[in-house]
């Protein structure tokens, strides 16, 4: 996933994965996964995805300030 936020580009295909946390089991409607990434420029962001009742019902990128 690629997203531009405040003139910075965050791309899960080109960033380095730092860590991954999974909440719940696969297929759980309130389960989700958070993956911490770091860009080549050192900016960090969280990529979140989950079930339809989770805190990430759609793919989301959240910059870490």
ChimeraX attribute file (.defattr): number of C-alpha atoms within 10 A of each C-alpha:
attribute: neighborCount
match mode: 1-to-1
recipient: residues
	/A:1	11
	/A:2	12
	/A:3	14
	/A:4	10
	/A:5	11
	/A:6	7
	/A:7	7
	/A:8	11
	/A:9	11
	/A:10	24
	/A:11	18
	/A:12	19
	/A:13	9
	/A:14	13
	/A:15	18
	/A:16	15
	/A:17	17
	/A:18	12
	/A:19	11
	/A:20	13
	/A:21	10
	/A:22	14
	/A:23	13
	/A:24	14
	/A:25	11
	/A:26	13
	/A:27	11
	/A:28	14
	/A:29	14
	/A:30	17
	/A:31	20
	/A:32	23
	/A:33	20
	/A:34	19
	/A:35	17
	/A:36	21
	/A:37	25
	/A:38	21
	/A:39	16
	/A:40	10
	/A:41	8
	/A:42	10
	/A:43	15
	/A:44	20
	/A:45	23
	/A:46	22
	/A:47	22
	/A:48	21
	/A:49	20
	/A:50	24
	/A:51	18
	/A:52	15
	/A:53	12
	/A:54	17
	/A:55	15
	/A:56	19
	/A:57	16
	/A:58	12
	/A:59	10
	/A:60	16
	/A:61	24
	/A:62	14
	/A:63	16
	/A:64	11
	/A:65	6
